[in-house]
Amino acid sequence: MQEQMQTLLDTIKERTKTPAYALTIQPDKPVGIFDSKFGGVPYWDLQKPYPKDTNDKPLALLAQFNFDKDKVDEPLPTTGMLQFFISAGDNDLYGMDNSTTEPKNYRIVYHETIDTSVTDEQIKALDIPWHTEALEYFPVMREVGVSITPKEISISTMDANFDKIFCEIASEVLKKDIHDVPYYEILSEDEEDEFFEELVTGHSLLGHPHFTQFDPREDEKYTAYSTLLFQMDSDYEGAEDYTMWGDAGIANFFIKPEDLKNKKFDDVLYNWDCC
């Protein structure tokens, strides 16, 4: 990449970086119901009704994060357990359902306190779909632990705000007015590919989202969901697949900033897409 374009890329990274948490799969880490993980047997407060889909079937655990064990800072909850559930494999929509009907085919649940007396056997006795390998349609191939690490994440080229930010910075770096010109008309095909690869964001809590097709928040009815709460990418290595969204896609959960501040998780925008 020519020096001027490298400067442009580096400036975009620097100006758009935001505090977040990278999620890294730990395939050899033992996991139980109280651990941060993707898939498997969830923790559950036995005093609460277990979440079900529109067909009255129990949802499956997509991911959970134990903030008593894995420390994070606000605006995330700093204690308790945050969980993401989706429909358990009846079709290839993976529970994506942004209709106004209730219940939805996905749910985000926050447990302010964790009852550590609950056992694995008690959870399995709820007759829930926890064995993800046996599900015909489910993005998590097997239960796997994750680590949570602070990381600054920069905007991706697929973000609805990228064009505006790119034009502002490019006008400075290239010393010419290119406002309102799509970034792909400024970059060569090779430069566009490099920007795309350099700004991929992966599994994360908070940060900037990534997409394979488009940002759903381009629709004005979703613009209020401005905070990325959780993102799960497709993660595969050789013959070992850990997560796979359709044809190597990515999933995002967005929340309104005020709802996150108030630990209110009943209104979250769920989206996934693939190539």
Residue pairs with C-beta under 8 A, 6 or more apart in sequence:
1 9
1 190
1 191
1 194
4 173
4 174
5 187
5 191
7 173
8 169
8 170
8 173
8 174
9 194
9 195
9 198
11 169
11 172
11 173
12 154
12 155
12 165
12 166
12 169
12 199
13 154
13 198
13 199
14 154
15 165
15 169
16 154
16 155
16 165
16 208
17 152
17 153
17 154
18 152
18 153
18 154
18 206
18 207
18 208
19 73
19 150
19 152
19 206
20 150
20 151
20 152
20 153
20 204
20 205
20 206
20 207
20 208
21 72
21 76
21 148
21 149
21 150
21 151
21 204
21 205
21 206
21 207
22 148
22 149
22 150
22 151
22 153
22 202
22 203
22 204
23 146
23 147
23 148
23 202
23 203
23 204
23 205
23 232
24 146
24 147
24 149
24 203
25 38
25 144
25 145
25 146
25 203
25 235
25 242
25 243
26 144
26 145
26 146
26 147
27 144
27 145
27 240
27 242
29 35
29 144
29 145
29 147
30 145
31 37
31 40
31 143
31 144
31 145
32 41
32 120
33 41
33 42
33 43
33 44
33 118
33 119
33 120
33 123
34 43
34 66
34 69
34 114
34 116
35 64
35 66
35 69
35 145
36 64
36 65
36 66
36 69
36 70
36 145
36 146
36 147
36 148
37 63
37 64
37 143
37 144
37 145
37 146
38 62
38 63
38 140
38 143
38 144
38 146
38 232
38 242
38 243
39 60
39 61
39 62
39 63
39 132
39 138
39 140
39 141
39 142
39 143
39 144
40 61
40 130
40 132
40 142
40 143
40 144
41 61
41 120
41 123
41 124
41 130
41 143
42 61
42 64
42 83
42 85
42 123
42 128
42 130
43 64
43 66
43 81
43 83
43 111
43 114
43 118
43 123
44 50
44 118
44 123
44 126
45 111
45 115
45 118
46 115
46 118
46 122
50 58
50 59
50 126
50 128
51 58
51 59
51 85
51 103
51 107
51 109
52 58
52 59
52 103
53 59
53 87
53 88
53 95
53 103
53 104
53 105
54 97
54 101
54 103
54 104
54 105
55 90
57 87
57 88
57 90
58 88
58 126
58 127
58 128
58 129
59 85
59 86
59 87
59 88
59 95
59 105
59 106
59 107
59 128
59 129
60 85
60 86
60 87
60 88
60 89
60 128
60 129
60 130
60 132
60 135
60 138
61 83
61 84
61 85
61 130
62 84
62 85
62 86
62 139
62 140
62 232
63 83
63 84
63 140
63 146
63 230
63 232
64 81
64 82
64 83
64 84
65 81
65 82
65 83
65 148
65 205
66 81
66 114
67 76
67 77
67 78
67 79
67 80
67 81
67 82
68 79
68 80
68 81
68 114
70 147
70 148
71 78
72 78
72 148
72 205
74 261
75 206
75 227
75 257
75 260
75 261
76 82
76 205
76 206
76 260
77 110
77 112
77 263
79 112
79 113
80 110
80 111
80 112
80 113
80 114
81 110
81 111
81 114
82 108
82 109
82 110
82 111
82 265
83 108
83 109
83 110
83 111
84 106
84 107
84 108
84 230
84 253
85 95
85 106
85 107
85 108
85 109
86 94
86 95
86 96
86 105
86 106
86 270
87 93
87 94
87 95
87 97
87 105
87 106
88 129
88 135
88 138
89 129
89 135
89 136
89 137
89 138
90 137
91 137
92 137
92 246
93 105
94 137
94 138
94 139
94 245
94 251
94 272
95 104
95 105
95 106
95 270
96 105
96 106
96 270
96 271
96 272
97 104
97 105
97 106
97 270
98 269
98 270
98 271
106 270
108 229
108 253
108 265
108 266
108 268
109 265
110 263
110 265
112 263
123 130
124 130
129 135
132 138
132 140
132 141
132 142
132 143
133 141
133 142
139 232
139 234
139 243
139 244
139 245
139 251
139 272
140 242
140 243
141 241
141 242
141 243
141 244
142 242
144 242
146 203
148 205
151 204
151 207
153 201
153 204
153 206
153 207
153 208
154 199
154 201
154 208
155 161
155 162
155 165
155 199
155 208
156 162
156 196
156 199
156 200
156 201
156 208
156 209
156 210
156 211
157 183
157 192
157 195
157 196
157 199
158 196
158 209
158 210
158 211
158 212
158 213
158 214
158 215
159 208
159 209
159 210
159 211
159 215
160 215
160 217
160 218
162 183
163 182
163 183
166 183
166 186
167 178
167 179
167 180
167 181
167 183
168 179
170 178
170 183
170 186
171 177
171 178
171 179
174 186
178 186
183 192
183 195
184 192
187 195
199 210
200 210
201 207
201 208
201 209
201 210
201 231
201 233
202 210
202 231
202 233
203 231
203 232
203 233
203 235
204 228
204 230
204 231
205 229
205 230
205 231
206 227
206 228
206 229
207 228
207 231
208 228
209 215
209 228
209 231
209 252
209 254
210 231
210 233
210 250
210 252
211 250
211 252
211 271
211 273
212 248
212 249
212 250
212 273
212 274
212 275
213 273
213 274
214 273
216 222
216 269
216 271
217 223
217 225
217 226
217 254
217 269
222 254
222 269
224 256
225 254
225 255
225 256
225 268
225 269
226 254
226 256
226 257
227 254
227 255
227 256
227 257
227 260
228 252
228 253
228 254
229 253
229 254
229 255
229 260
229 268
230 252
230 253
231 250
231 251
231 252
231 253
232 243
232 245
232 250
232 251
233 243
233 245
233 250
233 251
234 243
234 244
234 245
234 248
234 249
234 250
234 274
235 241
235 242
235 243
235 244
236 242
236 243
236 244
236 248
245 251
245 272
245 273
245 274
246 272
246 273
246 274
246 275
247 274
247 275
248 274
248 275
249 272
249 273
249 274
249 275
250 272
250 273
250 274
251 270
251 271
251 272
252 270
252 271
252 272
253 268
253 269
253 270
253 271
254 268
254 269
254 270
254 271
255 265
255 267
255 268
255 269
256 267
259 265
259 267
259 268
